[in-house]
């Protein structure tokens, strides 16, 4: 398939995007396209985009993307740790409140 054949199959709204992304997508192998779809299907969008960048042969953008993704992962872990601590504090407070409330109602 060439770019024009691809564009002929698309609605008008997507044709400008086909000009931008189509050439790379056309060069992707069947296995790469299947992997890309699998990543998107399970919500692994960062891996899908990295696969696209790899197929595009743009090592500079791929390297920058990998660095940014690593920062996101670090930030996500820090947020997860903070949420876990908040949940532990809330649980401890609720346990204390439960004891007080049970005493208050005579149980």
Secondary structure, DSSP 8 states (H G I E B T S, - for coil): --HHHHHHTS-HHHHHHHHHHHHHHHHS-HHHHHHHHHHHHTT-HHHHHHHHHHHHT-HHHHHHHHHHHHHHHHHHHHHHHHHHHHHHHHHHHHHHHHHHHHHHTT-
